[in-house]
């Protein structure tokens, strides 16, 4: 397909807009999944640590090790190295859906740390107070730790989602669609600077939008 | 009733002992003070009462129930009946006053109507009704503590534990919080255990006290008795320098509630009646609940000792002889 035959507006409509929605889809689905999973990672890390609600050094060490290990992989290597796992779960290793698996796996530990750090900031005196009126452990986590740390979690999530956006672009390298793939194939490999830079602009706007939105919610909730 | 027998606690980290040989009895309706300097173990002892921390030896019974032996679930149930307030108030910053007070009842799954009724009633009691929808960060320290008191009372506890509850407050606010606690105590007969390092708090609000030093009980008894006896532990706590007492003669300490103006005439009258002039070495008057207590030290020579002590005893003044520094236990 020779792109020269099309105007920029047509290229936008044909390639960039669908790619934008592919990216958005990956971002939202893996974002939600990793937030959900990361919450549990964060909760387990915080309650099993020394002096925590359910102190368990073994579980804490193991989970901590896993989180560190996964986080130390560059995303592109992680994506390739977990291909068998991806196949096992979604049946394929190519495409948008397949990209969701490594994206979620890569961002979950990051999310976990964000939750852990936010929970850590909750004044231990509040937890003691909750214990003093007989709150259960689950109630302490949800009604005290989570509720008190929502603003800090929001600004952390914002960070993680922007990180995730970068990863979705990389996922394009192994067959997932989205803005990253378009910038690489239609832009970089096709020597079409117009496409490449317009995608950069889209990404810049997207990052700015996420950040502003995050800051806005943070201010509202604080 | 809280009964503590031979309680001992050591830190699990390094095996150092925090509390040792603690024997106490706190009766229902008491306002009991656990006083001591920081690190004396008073806050730790308080946390033993509601099981926030454990102890290794001895027994601590609340209404006949051994706290150490409670299982997780029983402990939660038990804590419903023991309210607690803290030095730093420990309110949820992101919740309103109303939500903060409602939290314990929500945790225990009371109905919305019950919660609403109780929260409003308690906020009325502590005088915070108009601040119902405010957030803690917009409240003063005294107001925050009032909210915390309301929260601690939601389950109609039989015991209220106060951990340095007035230490972060100015003297006037401290007084108003103490008055509130006394009022609640008088109205509901709740047992109040106050941990503090402020003697003013003990003097104003408490009927019994225990002075802790280095994890052990130095003195215990009714506040009045402690102030009359002026044990060395009390003087150390007040940060009073050891007075240099004369080596000759007898140093007599007299403690007396100054009920009427005539009490102030004691020394003048005694001097005249016994025809003996003696030096007053030290004198101070402190407020004790609604009375003033005068504490004086006079020096009497051998010859007049019996006459003076007889005079004091006859008129029901509490006195005892101070031994020179170093000898007194």
Interface residues (C-beta under 8 A of the other chain):
Chain A: X123 X125 X126 X128 X129 X130 X131 X132 X133 X134 X135 X136 X139 X143 X144 X147 X148 X150 X151 X221
Chain B: X50 X52 X76 X77 X78 X79 X80 X82 X83 X84 X86 X88 X90 X92 X93 X94 X95 X103 X104 X106 X107 X108 X151 X152 X154 X155 X161
